[in-house]
Amino acid sequence: MSQKVEAFERLMELREEMAVAVQEVEGIMRQEFKHEYHNAEAYWIAHIKSALGDMGYPTYSTTFHGALESMEEEVYEGEEEEDFFE
């Protein structure tokens, strides 16, 4: 496995970890800090989810998920490809 493939796969893992973490934060805030949750959901949680991409928030700019989709072809060029996005 090339260094580029390893780096790409680590980016995929990190994006997933970030998505799980923001969902955990959202759950904790919803349960324990309801008075702050609605503001957080409308602002910074939405910003994080939008930036990560593919989390139910529409966006017209580049997202982490979109960047990974764009990099996938380059990363696996000449390698046996495993398509993560199908």
C-alpha positions as CSV (number, residue, x, y, z in Angstrom):
1,M,0.0,0.0,0.0
2,S,1.4,3.4,-1.0
3,Q,1.9,6.3,1.4
4,K,-0.8,8.2,-0.5
5,V,-3.3,5.4,0.0
6,E,-2.4,5.2,3.7
7,A,-2.8,8.9,4.1
8,F,-6.2,8.9,2.2
9,E,-7.5,6.0,4.3
10,R,-6.4,7.9,7.5
11,L,-8.3,10.9,6.3
12,M,-11.4,8.7,5.8
13,E,-11.0,7.4,9.3
14,L,-10.6,10.9,10.8
15,R,-13.7,12.2,8.9
16,E,-15.7,9.3,10.4
17,E,-14.3,10.0,13.9
18,M,-15.2,13.6,13.6
19,A,-18.8,12.7,12.4
20,V,-19.2,10.4,15.4
21,A,-17.8,13.0,17.8
22,V,-20.1,15.7,16.7
23,Q,-23.1,13.4,16.9
24,E,-22.0,12.5,20.5
25,V,-21.7,16.2,21.4
26,E,-25.1,16.8,19.9
27,G,-26.6,14.0,22.0
28,I,-25.0,15.2,25.2
29,M,-26.1,18.8,24.6
30,R,-29.6,17.7,23.7
31,Q,-30.0,15.7,26.9
32,E,-28.1,17.7,29.5
33,F,-28.0,21.3,28.2
34,K,-31.3,21.8,26.4
35,H,-31.2,25.6,26.9
36,E,-27.9,25.8,24.9
37,Y,-28.6,22.9,22.5
38,H,-31.0,24.9,20.3
39,N,-28.5,27.6,19.7
40,A,-25.7,25.1,19.1
41,E,-27.8,23.1,16.7
42,A,-28.7,26.2,14.7
43,Y,-25.2,27.5,14.6
44,W,-21.9,25.7,15.3
45,I,-23.2,22.1,15.2
46,A,-24.8,22.9,11.8
47,H,-21.5,24.5,10.6
48,I,-19.5,21.4,11.6
49,K,-21.9,19.0,10.0
50,S,-22.0,21.1,6.9
51,A,-18.2,21.2,6.7
52,L,-18.0,17.5,7.1
53,G,-20.5,16.9,4.4
54,D,-23.0,14.0,3.9
55,M,-24.6,14.6,7.3
56,G,-28.0,16.0,6.2
57,Y,-27.1,19.6,5.8
58,P,-27.1,21.0,2.2
59,T,-24.1,23.1,1.2
60,Y,-22.8,24.7,-2.0
61,S,-19.2,24.8,-0.9
62,T,-16.5,22.2,-0.6
63,T,-16.9,19.7,2.2
64,F,-14.6,17.2,3.8
65,H,-16.7,14.4,2.3
66,G,-16.6,16.0,-1.1
67,A,-12.9,16.5,-1.0
68,L,-12.4,12.8,-0.2
69,E,-14.6,11.9,-3.1
70,S,-12.5,14.1,-5.4
71,M,-9.2,12.6,-4.1
72,E,-10.3,9.0,-4.4
73,E,-9.6,8.5,-8.1
74,E,-6.1,10.1,-7.8
75,V,-5.3,8.0,-4.7
76,Y,-6.2,4.7,-6.2
77,E,-4.8,5.4,-9.7
78,G,-2.7,2.3,-10.5
79,E,-3.8,0.5,-7.3
80,E,-6.6,-2.0,-6.9
81,E,-9.4,0.3,-6.1
82,E,-11.8,0.0,-3.3
83,D,-14.6,2.5,-3.8
84,F,-15.6,3.9,-0.4
85,F,-18.5,6.0,-1.8
86,E,-20.7,3.5,-3.5
